[in-house]
Amino acid sequence: MSIVFPFSHLNTPNAATTYHALFPEIGTVTLIGAGNVAAWLAFALKKANISISQIYSRSLKKSEKLAETCGAMAIDDLRKLREGSDLYLFSLKDDAYEEVVKEIPMQLPFALLTSGTVSQRVLAPIAQRFGILYPCQTLSAGMDFSQVQVPICVEGADSQTEEQIFRLAGQLTDSVVRMDEAVRQQLHLAAVFACNFSNALYGIAFDILKNANIDPRILLPLLQNTLNKLQTLSPKEAQTGPAVRGDQSVMDRHLALLDDEQKRQIYGIMSAYIQNRRDNK
């Protein structure tokens, strides 16, 4: 996705000059949080030559580990938060935002949060300008971030703030989308189904194979091809297996092989859903 320079439609140097005067490039960032998303942010910011001043986590060990990767100061006490950063970037568990925001000891010039579900308004009491920078990707500390494409969804409290967030996001990735809160929450819900739930099903599959002394890696080509098919087919068109074929005898044998009631329920619910989609053409 192309990144459009702010005010480019005006084609006047004065507009660009005014924008830069009001909202200069982000040079220094403070990270509030040291989890998986924060690890990617530290990588991306460093790659974009944006300095990270401090990294906060309630666990000093976690903040120190991440700070070592980017030359930042690690802290575990928000009272040690320093002024002077251009941006304070919050990357926390969704249910931790309100509590952490109450502990911020000063007014911030500019603050963003990375949640897929929390409103940007949670930052209003502590920030002059605020918004959303939501990476729509599954991220784990320790993975090779250089091989991962990360779409970023942005939202700002006002149009000028949103332009600056858009510009910053464009330094971190080549895929940036403007998205309001209601749409972002729908995206996050879809991502939970597509990623989190499917990954839990991979876990069931791997457990079955391990119990049968089969190397789970035998499934990797199957999983990759399942994803590849979505480049040209819809999920409904790409659906295969005994449920879509209506092969009840196979499904009965599968249920008999499962020794866990919860897994049998999952198998039954998923099979019924597939059959219902097949029948409702």
Secondary structure, DSSP 4 states (H G I P E B T S, - for coil): -PPPPTTGGG--HHHHHHHHHHSPPP-EEEEE--SHHHHHHHHHHHHTT-EEEEEE-SSHHHHHHHHTTTTPEEES-GGGPPS--SEEEE---GGGHHHHHHH--S-EEEEEE--SSS-GGGGTTTEEEEEEEEE-S---TTS-GGG----EEEEESSHHHHHHHHHHHHHH-S-EEE--HHHHHHHHHHHIIIIIIHHHHHHHHHHHHHHTT--GGGGHHHHHHHHHHTTTS-HHHH--SHHHHT-HHHHHHHHHH---HHHHHHHHHHHHHHHHHHH--
